[in-house]
Amino acid sequence: MTMNNKENEYVYLDGMFLNEEHLIKLAMNVGCYAQAEHYLFALLAHGVISGKREVMDRVNEVREYYGVPRIPVGDQDATRRTRKYDSVDDKVRAIFKQMDSEKRKKILREGLHYLLTNHHLFIYTRNWMGVFLVIRDRLEGNQVNQCNFYEYAQAITPDDMPQNLRIKKSTAKNFSREIAEDDRGEAYYDMKHNPQQELCDTLWEILKQLILTED
């Protein structure tokens, strides 16, 4: 690969050339928008230098993931807003983002109630880790983290949840013990080994149906 081709197809950052998709993944997984900006600035510079306007769409995807307003890009941005969603998951996330805080909590309480009532998957307090992963990776992004999840979980706990399954302050602190080191920067659906995979997949399907019903 020549240097010219590499400069056109890869993004230069901190002395290295990184594939655009890899750079986006790094920005998504860093956990906080302030740190993700380091990668986005490099991506924006790459777009300007290479004349690739579509790079702005990728930057805006990351901004939306962290709940940061999109950068307006004129007619192209208007087209993006009016087109169909790329997937059902994208549509569900967008609907959820438009809900106010109380509506979001109500949906999540209903989802957990349905999970507890109809599936034998939530049987230990550590299963809250699966709930956390779904909310973080599918719906709330960095708005929910291990530091604030205890309070968040209390607000979405169904009234009929057994006392022995209710989250404790120590529960969130122990999440890292459940996940292999290589998987800790990954979304739950990209992990090589997610001990809560079945619960995550089931809860996400439940929440998708509830959220789409509210649309």
N, C-alpha and C positions, 0 to 999 in steps of 0.2 A: 504494500500500500504506500503510495507516495504521500509526501507531506501535504500537498494540496488537497488530495482526497480525504486525508485524515482530518484536516481542518474543516472540511465541509460536512463530514459525517459525524464527527466527534466534537465534544465540548472541552475546551482547555480549562483546567481548574487546578490550582496549586501545583503546577509543574507536571500535570498528567493530562492525557486525553481520555475522556470518559464518554461512553456511549450515552446518547440522550436519554434512553429509557432507564439506564442505570442511575443517571443523575436525578431523574424524577423520583425513582424509588428511594434514593437517599434522602431527598427532600421530604417525601411522605413519611418516612420512618424515623426521622430525627426527633419527632415528638413535640416540637414547638416551632411556631412560625418564625420567631426571631432567629433561630438557627437555620431554618429552611431557607431564609432569604439569601444566605451565603451561596447556596446552590442556584437559586433563581436568578441572582444577578449574573452569574456566569452563563446561564442559559439565555438570558435576555441579550447579553453582549454577543453571544454566539449567533443569535437570530439576526441581530443588526448587521454583523460582519458578513454573514453568509446570505443575507437577504431572504431569510426564511420566516415569513410572517406567521406561518402556522405555529411557530414556537410560542407565540403569545397565548394560543389556546392551551398549551401544556402548562404554561406558567399560571394561567387562570384556574386550571384544574386544581393545582396545588393550593392556590389561595382559597378556593371554595372549600377544599378539604379541611383547611384550618379555620374556616368561618370568616375569612378576610374578603372584603368586597373585590369583585373582579376589576381588572384594569379595562376601561372602555376601549374598544377597538373599532368604533364606527359601525358601518353597515355590516361588517363581518360578525360583530358581536350581536347585532340585532338578529341576524340569521341564525346564529347559534341558539338564541333564546327561544326562537319560534319553531325550531326543528324538533323532531321527535327525540326522546331520550335514547341514549345509546343502548340502554338495557333497563330491565325492570328494577334492578338494584339501584341504578342511578335515579330513576323516577321516585322510588320509595324514599331515598335519602333526601331528595329535593322537597318532597311533601313534608317530611319530618322537620326539615330545617325551617319551613314556613310556619310551623305550629308554635304557639307560645309555650312557655315553660310548663305550665300546669297541664296543658293538653299532652305534651310529650310524656310527662310523668304518668298521666292517666293511661296512655297507650302501653307504656312499659309495665305498669302494674297489671293491666289486663293480660298482657302477654305472659308474664310470670305466673299469674293465676292459672292460665290455660295450661302452661307447661307443667305446673305442679299437679293439676287435676287429671291431665290426660296422658302424661308420659312419666315413666319411672326413671327419670334421669337426674333430677335434683334431689340427691339423697344425703349429701354432706355439705357442710358450710363452705368447703373449698370449691364447690360448684359455682359459687359466686364469681370465681375467676372466669368461667365461661360466659357468664352474663356480662362481666366487665369487658371482655374481649369483643363481644358482639356490639355492645354500645360504642366502644371506642373505635373499632375498625369499620363499622358499618354506618354509624349514625352521628356521633358527636365529635369524632376526631380528638384533637388535643384538649377539648373542653373538659373531658373526663380523664383523669389519671389516677395513679395509685394513691396519691396524696389526698384527693378529694372524693374518692369513690365511696368511702364509708358513709359520708353524709348523703351522697347521691343515692346509694343503695337503700338507705333508710327511707328516703322519700318515695321510692318505687316498690317497697315491700308490700305485697298484698296483705290485707287485714287478717286473712285466714292462714297465713304462713305459720307453720309450727315454730315454736320458740327455739327448738334445737337447730333449725335451719336458718334462722335470722343471722345476718352478718354481724361479726364482732370487730372491734377495732384492730385486733391482731390479724384478721383474715386477709385484708388487702396487703398487709406488710409481708405476708408469706407467699404472695403470688409468684415471685421470682423463683422460689424453690420448685415450683411445679413445671417450669418451662426450661428446656435445655438452653444453655448459653448461646448456641448458634441460632436459636429461634427467637431470642428476646427482642430483636429489632424488626421482626416480621409481623405482618398482619396475621391473624389466626388462620386464615384460609391459605396462606403461603408457607406456613410452618411445615417442617419435615415431620415433626411429631407433636401434635397438639393433644394433650391428654383429655381435653374437653371437647374434642371435635364433634362428637354426636350431639352433645347438648347445644353447642354453638350453631350447628346446622339446623337443628330442630327449632331452636328459639328464633333464629333469623327467618325461617319460613313462617312461623306464627306471626311475628311482628310485621312481615311484609303484607300478609293478608289483612291484618288489623289496620295498618296504615293506608293501604290502598282502598279499603272500605271507607275510610274517613275522607278520601279525596272527593 
